[in-house]
């Protein structure tokens, strides 16, 4: 099965505030600010709104829409409950994102009478417990189940019988096949290929000559052949946070304040996961949309906010000295993660002091809210970003993570 929650961010907001039901709602930010639509209700979609659309465009197409900033903590909480429901039906669960997952239900269907009845039960529990709607696709392999769930939206259920995969896919436009983006679609259209069935019959040497190894996989998908297993998620290899500013800026105080806050969010998650990191990455997007990343590798692994910020601000200062454009987006990430625990340095007690400080701050924030204790640097943000118990509500794409 491929299970996908419909209009997830918006649906969570509507479940928490019933007054938003059956209205055009957009999550992503206010229309008078820079940003893009993160999620739109189906009522808003009827006006042509979709994810990734600039908020100003969305406001012009649907001026009566209700625009919401969005809060990642709400969506993460709902996602955890969603995944817990799925895990009750089968231990073979592969989350794809917050709002979708694959479930291998082979052998469990007899408990519910059939796989179809099992899917109905899943949808009902999601509706009863979360007040959300899910679309479900059932098939013998991942790619067909994914296409089926997309075609069943919203709040649908579509089962493709074993042996009928190729017939099901054949008449569909190639854009329906996962992995086919705009560029690939244009190339295929140039060959006269417009449907998945036509792609399935393309000569293998022609496909491989234009798409390499990926072409062979794409052609197999078009035939309904996909041998990927449902696999549990692996350990995270990195943690990052980023945000887009309402206006491009070269204000170093604002940039450093935002970088400090993002570093604290990254450090907090590192400690929650019991991980240390050895590499800090700075991400900047300039006014012309060019994006750069700069990395610094530490001599010793750490999970301290200050260490993350110090490395990030050094990279920031260097980047700003080399580029005169204003900054549109700033982000910080950590990688080369290792398990927590290391040998203490007898000649350097500063690391221990930072660890004790972070432990105390984490305790206070867990009890009273993230922004109840701040450095002087991040206090600048209280006049720029709205505050909630979970922290500052930053611009899309961060959604307050």
C-alpha positions as CSV (number, residue, x, y, z in Angstrom):
1,X,0.0,0.0,0.0
2,X,0.9,3.6,-0.6
3,X,-0.9,5.8,2.0
4,X,-0.9,9.6,1.4
5,X,-2.6,12.2,3.6
6,X,-4.6,14.7,1.6
7,X,-3.6,18.4,1.7
8,X,-1.7,17.5,4.9
9,X,-0.6,20.9,6.4
10,X,-4.0,22.5,5.6
11,X,-5.9,19.4,6.9
12,X,-4.1,19.6,10.2
13,X,-5.0,23.2,10.5
14,X,-8.6,22.5,9.7
15,X,-8.7,19.6,12.2
16,X,-7.4,22.0,14.9
17,X,-9.8,24.8,13.9
18,X,-13.1,23.6,12.4
19,X,-14.0,27.1,11.3
20,X,-11.5,26.5,8.4
21,X,-13.4,23.5,7.1
22,X,-14.7,23.8,3.5
23,X,-12.9,27.1,2.9
24,X,-10.0,28.0,0.7
25,X,-7.0,27.8,3.0
26,X,-3.3,28.2,2.2
27,X,-0.4,27.2,4.5
28,X,2.9,28.9,3.8
29,X,2.8,32.5,5.0
30,X,1.0,35.8,4.6
31,X,0.3,37.0,1.1
32,X,2.0,40.4,1.6
33,X,5.3,38.6,2.4
34,X,7.7,36.7,0.2
35,X,7.2,32.9,0.2
36,X,5.5,30.1,-1.6
37,X,2.4,27.9,-1.0
38,X,3.4,24.9,1.1
39,X,-0.1,23.4,1.0
40,X,-3.5,24.4,-0.3
41,X,-7.0,23.1,0.5
42,X,-9.0,21.5,-2.3
43,X,-11.3,24.5,-2.2
44,X,-8.2,26.7,-2.9
45,X,-7.0,24.4,-5.6
46,X,-10.2,24.9,-7.6
47,X,-8.9,28.5,-8.2
48,X,-5.6,27.1,-9.6
49,X,-3.5,27.3,-6.4
50,X,-0.9,24.6,-5.9
51,X,2.2,23.9,-3.8
52,X,5.3,25.9,-4.8
53,X,3.2,28.8,-6.2
54,X,4.4,32.3,-5.0
55,X,2.0,33.6,-2.2
56,X,1.5,36.8,-4.2
57,X,0.2,34.8,-7.1
58,X,-2.0,32.7,-4.9
59,X,-3.5,35.8,-3.4
60,X,-4.3,37.3,-6.8
61,X,-6.0,34.1,-8.0
62,X,-7.9,33.6,-4.8
63,X,-8.1,36.8,-2.8
64,X,-10.7,35.3,-0.4
65,X,-8.3,32.5,0.7
66,X,-7.2,32.3,4.3
67,X,-3.5,32.4,4.6
68,X,-1.7,30.7,7.6
69,X,2.0,30.9,8.5
70,X,2.1,27.2,9.5
71,X,4.0,25.5,12.3
72,X,6.2,22.4,11.8
73,X,5.7,21.2,15.3
74,X,1.9,20.7,14.7
75,X,2.6,18.7,11.5
76,X,5.3,16.6,13.0
77,X,3.0,15.7,15.9
78,X,0.2,14.7,13.5
79,X,2.7,12.7,11.4
80,X,3.9,10.7,14.4
81,X,0.4,9.7,15.2
82,X,-0.2,8.8,11.5
83,X,2.8,6.5,11.4
84,X,1.8,4.9,14.7
85,X,-1.6,4.0,13.2
86,X,0.1,2.4,10.1
87,X,2.5,0.5,12.4
88,X,-0.5,-1.2,14.1
89,X,-1.4,-2.8,10.8
90,X,2.1,-4.0,9.7
91,X,5.6,-3.7,11.0
92,X,6.9,-3.3,7.4
93,X,6.6,0.4,7.2
94,X,8.6,2.9,5.2
95,X,7.8,6.6,5.8
96,X,8.5,8.7,2.7
97,X,7.7,12.1,4.2
98,X,5.6,13.5,7.0
99,X,2.4,12.6,5.2
100,X,3.0,9.5,3.1
101,X,4.4,6.0,3.6
102,X,4.6,2.6,2.0
103,X,3.2,-0.4,3.9
104,X,3.9,-4.1,3.0
105,X,0.8,-5.9,4.2
106,X,1.6,-9.3,2.7
107,X,0.3,-12.0,5.0
108,X,-1.7,-9.6,7.2
109,X,-4.7,-9.3,5.0
110,X,-6.4,-12.4,6.5
111,X,-6.8,-10.6,9.8
112,X,-9.2,-8.1,8.1
113,X,-10.7,-10.3,5.5
114,X,-8.9,-8.8,2.5
115,X,-6.3,-6.1,1.7
116,X,-9.1,-3.9,0.5
117,X,-10.9,-4.2,3.8
118,X,-7.7,-3.6,5.6
119,X,-7.2,-0.3,3.7
120,X,-10.7,0.8,4.6
121,X,-9.9,0.2,8.3
122,X,-6.7,2.2,8.0
123,X,-8.6,5.1,6.4
124,X,-11.2,5.0,9.1
125,X,-8.8,5.0,11.9
126,X,-7.0,8.0,10.4
127,X,-10.3,9.8,10.1
128,X,-11.5,8.9,13.6
129,X,-8.3,9.6,15.5
130,X,-6.7,12.4,13.5
131,X,-9.7,13.9,11.6
132,X,-7.6,13.6,8.4
133,X,-8.4,12.0,5.1
134,X,-6.0,9.6,3.4
135,X,-5.8,8.3,-0.1
136,X,-4.6,4.7,-0.6
137,X,-3.2,2.8,-3.5
138,X,-2.8,-1.0,-3.4
139,X,-0.7,-2.9,-5.9
140,X,2.0,-5.6,-6.1
141,X,4.8,-3.0,-6.2
142,X,5.7,0.4,-5.0
143,X,5.6,2.4,-8.2
144,X,2.1,1.2,-9.1
145,X,0.8,1.7,-5.6
146,X,2.1,5.3,-5.7
147,X,0.4,6.0,-9.0
148,X,-2.8,4.4,-7.7
149,X,-3.0,6.5,-4.6
150,X,-2.4,9.7,-6.6
151,X,-5.2,8.8,-8.9
152,X,-7.6,8.1,-6.0
153,X,-7.2,11.6,-4.5
154,X,-8.8,13.0,-2.6
155,X,-9.9,10.5,0.1
156,X,-9.9,7.6,-2.3
157,X,-8.9,3.9,-2.5
158,X,-7.8,2.3,-5.6
159,X,-6.5,-1.3,-5.9
160,X,-4.7,-2.6,-9.0
161,X,-5.0,-6.4,-9.3
162,X,-1.9,-8.5,-9.7
163,X,-1.1,-9.0,-13.4
164,X,-2.9,-5.8,-14.4
165,X,-0.2,-3.4,-13.6
166,X,0.9,-2.7,-17.2
167,X,-2.7,-2.3,-18.4
168,X,-3.4,0.1,-15.6
169,X,-0.4,2.3,-16.4
170,X,-0.5,2.2,-20.2
171,X,-3.1,5.0,-20.9
172,X,-1.8,7.4,-18.3
173,X,0.3,10.5,-19.3
174,X,4.0,10.0,-18.7
175,X,4.0,12.8,-16.1
176,X,2.0,10.4,-13.8
177,X,5.0,8.1,-13.5
178,X,7.2,8.8,-10.4
179,X,10.6,10.2,-11.5
180,X,9.4,11.9,-14.7
181,X,10.0,15.6,-14.3
182,X,9.4,18.4,-16.7
183,X,12.8,18.0,-18.4
184,X,12.4,14.3,-18.9
185,X,8.9,14.7,-20.1
186,X,10.0,17.2,-22.8
187,X,12.7,14.8,-24.0
188,X,10.2,12.0,-24.2
189,X,7.6,14.2,-26.0
190,X,10.3,14.9,-28.6
191,X,10.3,11.2,-29.4
192,X,6.5,11.2,-29.6
193,X,6.1,9.5,-26.2
194,X,3.1,10.9,-24.4
195,X,1.8,7.9,-22.4
196,X,3.3,5.4,-20.0
197,X,2.3,2.6,-22.4
198,X,4.4,4.2,-25.2
199,X,7.4,4.6,-22.8
200,X,7.1,0.9,-21.9
201,X,7.6,-0.1,-25.6
202,X,10.5,2.2,-26.3
203,X,13.7,0.3,-27.5
204,X,16.0,-0.1,-24.5
205,X,19.0,1.2,-26.3
206,X,17.2,4.4,-27.2
207,X,16.1,4.9,-23.6
208,X,19.6,4.2,-22.2
209,X,21.3,6.4,-24.7
210,X,19.4,9.4,-23.4
211,X,18.9,8.6,-19.7
212,X,21.6,6.0,-18.9
213,X,21.0,3.5,-16.2
214,X,18.0,5.6,-14.9
215,X,16.4,5.0,-18.3
216,X,16.3,1.2,-17.8
217,X,14.6,1.7,-14.4
218,X,12.2,4.2,-15.8
219,X,11.2,1.8,-18.6
220,X,10.6,-1.0,-16.1
221,X,8.5,1.3,-14.0
222,X,6.4,2.0,-17.1
223,X,5.8,-1.8,-17.4
224,X,4.8,-2.0,-13.8
225,X,8.0,-3.7,-12.8
226,X,9.5,-2.5,-9.5
227,X,11.5,-4.8,-7.2
228,X,12.2,-2.3,-4.4
229,X,11.3,-3.6,-1.0
230,X,9.5,-1.7,1.7
231,X,12.3,-0.7,4.0
232,X,12.4,1.0,7.4
233,X,14.1,4.4,7.4
234,X,17.8,4.4,8.0
235,X,19.5,6.6,10.6
236,X,19.6,10.3,9.6
237,X,22.9,11.3,8.0
238,X,22.5,15.0,8.6
239,X,20.3,17.6,10.3
240,X,19.6,21.1,8.9
241,X,17.4,24.1,9.3
242,X,16.8,27.1,6.9
243,X,14.5,30.0,6.3
244,X,13.7,32.6,3.7
245,X,13.7,36.3,4.6
246,X,10.7,38.5,3.9
247,X,13.0,40.8,2.0
248,X,16.6,40.3,0.7
249,X,19.1,41.5,3.3
250,X,22.8,42.3,3.9
251,X,22.1,43.2,7.6
252,X,24.8,41.2,9.3
253,X,23.0,41.5,12.7
254,X,19.9,39.9,11.3
255,X,21.8,37.2,9.4
256,X,23.8,36.3,12.5
257,X,20.7,36.3,14.8
258,X,18.9,34.0,12.4
259,X,21.9,31.8,12.0
260,X,22.2,31.6,15.8
261,X,18.6,30.5,16.2
262,X,18.9,27.9,13.4
263,X,22.1,26.6,15.1
264,X,20.2,26.2,18.4
265,X,17.4,24.3,16.7
266,X,19.9,22.0,15.0
267,X,21.9,21.5,18.2
268,X,18.7,20.7,20.1
269,X,17.7,18.0,17.7
270,X,21.3,16.6,17.7
271,X,21.1,16.1,21.5
272,X,17.5,14.7,21.3
273,X,18.9,12.0,19.0
274,X,22.0,11.4,21.1
275,X,24.3,12.3,18.2
276,X,27.5,14.3,17.8
277,X,28.6,16.0,14.6
278,X,31.9,16.8,12.9
279,X,30.9,18.9,9.9
280,X,29.0,22.2,9.8
281,X,27.5,23.4,6.5
282,X,26.3,27.0,5.7
283,X,23.7,27.5,3.0
284,X,23.1,30.9,1.4
285,X,20.7,31.8,-1.4
286,X,21.4,35.2,-3.0
287,X,18.9,37.7,-4.5
288,X,19.4,36.2,-8.0
289,X,18.6,32.7,-6.6
290,X,22.1,31.4,-6.9
291,X,22.7,29.1,-4.0
292,X,26.1,28.3,-2.3
293,X,27.1,25.9,0.4
294,X,30.3,26.1,2.5
295,X,31.6,23.5,4.9
296,X,33.9,23.3,7.9
297,X,35.1,20.1,9.5
298,X,35.8,20.1,13.2
299,X,38.7,18.5,14.9
300,X,36.5,17.0,17.6
301,X,32.8,15.9,17.4
302,X,30.3,18.0,19.3
303,X,26.6,18.7,19.8
304,X,27.0,22.2,21.3
305,X,25.0,25.1,19.9
306,X,27.9,27.5,20.3
307,X,30.3,25.2,18.3
308,X,27.7,25.0,15.5
309,X,27.2,28.7,15.4
310,X,30.9,29.6,15.7
311,X,31.7,27.5,12.6
312,X,28.6,28.8,10.8
313,X,29.4,32.5,11.4
314,X,33.0,32.1,10.3
315,X,31.7,30.6,7.0
316,X,29.1,33.4,6.8
317,X,31.7,36.2,7.3
318,X,33.9,34.7,4.6
319,X,31.0,34.4,2.2
320,X,29.8,37.9,2.7
321,X,33.3,39.3,2.2
322,X,33.4,37.6,-1.3
323,X,29.9,38.4,-2.5
324,X,28.1,41.8,-2.5
325,X,24.6,40.5,-3.3
326,X,21.8,40.6,-0.7
327,X,20.8,37.3,1.0
328,X,17.4,35.7,0.3
329,X,17.8,32.5,2.4
330,X,20.2,31.3,5.1
331,X,20.5,27.8,6.5
332,X,22.8,25.7,8.6
333,X,23.3,21.9,8.7
334,X,25.5,19.3,10.4
335,X,26.7,16.0,9.1
336,X,29.3,13.2,9.8
337,X,27.1,12.2,12.7
338,X,28.4,9.8,15.4
339,X,27.0,8.4,18.5
340,X,27.2,10.5,21.6
341,X,30.0,9.8,24.1
342,X,33.7,10.5,23.8
343,X,36.9,10.7,25.8
344,X,37.2,13.9,27.8
345,X,40.1,16.3,27.3
346,X,41.9,16.8,30.6
347,X,43.4,20.1,29.4
348,X,40.2,21.7,28.1
349,X,37.1,22.0,30.3
350,X,35.3,24.4,28.0
351,X,33.6,21.5,26.2
352,X,32.2,20.1,29.4
353,X,30.9,23.5,30.4
354,X,29.1,23.9,27.0
355,X,27.6,20.4,27.4
356,X,26.3,21.2,30.9
357,X,25.0,24.6,29.7
358,X,23.1,23.0,26.8
359,X,21.7,20.3,29.1
360,X,20.3,23.0,31.4
361,X,18.9,25.1,28.5
362,X,17.3,22.0,26.9
363,X,15.6,21.3,30.3
364,X,14.1,24.8,30.6
365,X,13.0,24.9,27.0
366,X,11.3,21.5,27.2
367,X,9.3,22.7,30.3
368,X,8.5,26.3,29.3
369,X,9.0,26.6,25.5
370,X,11.9,27.1,23.2
371,X,12.0,30.9,23.2
372,X,11.7,31.3,27.0
373,X,15.5,31.3,27.2
374,X,17.6,33.0,24.5
375,X,20.9,34.6,23.8
376,X,20.9,38.4,23.4
377,X,21.6,37.8,19.8
378,X,18.4,36.0,19.0
379,X,16.2,38.5,20.9
380,X,16.5,40.6,17.7
381,X,14.2,38.1,16.0
382,X,11.2,38.7,18.3
383,X,10.3,41.9,16.4
384,X,10.6,40.1,13.0
385,X,9.2,36.6,13.4
386,X,5.9,35.6,15.2
387,X,6.4,33.5,18.4
388,X,4.7,30.3,19.5
389,X,5.5,27.9,22.4
390,X,7.5,25.9,19.9
391,X,9.7,28.8,18.9
392,X,9.8,31.5,16.2
393,X,7.5,30.9,13.2
394,X,9.9,31.3,10.3
395,X,9.2,31.8,6.7
396,X,8.6,28.8,4.4
397,X,10.4,26.5,3.8
398,X,11.4,26.0,7.4
399,X,7.9,26.0,8.9
400,X,9.3,26.5,12.4
401,X,11.3,23.2,12.6
